[in-house]
Amino acid sequence: MQRILNGIFHIFKLILLVAAFAITLMIIIQMNNRLNKGFDTTISVFIPYIVLFVLFCIDLIFRRKGVNKNIFFNITSCLVFATILVAGYRAYTDKNMVLNQKYGLGIDFNYFNNFISYMKLMLYGLSLANIFLMFQSNKEEGEEIEELEESD
């Protein structure tokens, strides 16, 4: 049962990563359009996404068991991406926001701008946990190989 749930959460975290990146990109583009800023001013928002995407690709290519088979990491990743989606959805559709009613912008950019620092913190935390789990899996695989060689 744990193996099935882990597989579901592993696939779900990749889908949620793409969805969270898409909603963040959509809101950032509209925010920059409203403020007449270039996209280069907000590249720092997308660096954690890029780092996490590269780490997930490395995990998939090299089949890191320490990361891919860790149900706690997969559930945590899903929760982080779901939190980003909920915050983006709320910034985009909540009609009870004061600034939305006052200015009629359709998106509460202040709410999402306040959330960006927390979003980066969560994404960098996932990246750091992924790196630690990658090294842990290498260490455990090396110890298993050494134990097998000593027993022969």
C-alpha angles and dihedrals in degrees: 000000000000090000092054093048091047091053092049093049091044092057092039092055091056092050092047091048090059092044093048091048091049096051092045091050092049094051094043092051091050091046091052091046091053093047094041092236129145122249091244091073092066101041089111089069091062099043093086090051091052093047091049093046091052091049092049089050091051090050092051096045097046094033096230106200093194090063105028096045096044106105093188091057092047093050091046091050091051091050093050093050091044089053090053090049093050092049091048092046091049092049090049103044111020105117094185094070112118097226092046091058094041099048101019092225097146092224128063099224093178092060092050093043089056089049095052095081092051090046092053091047092053093046094048088048090054090048092051092047090049091053092048091049091049091056092042091055091050091050093049093047090050092050091050091052092049091049091051092049092049093050092054 
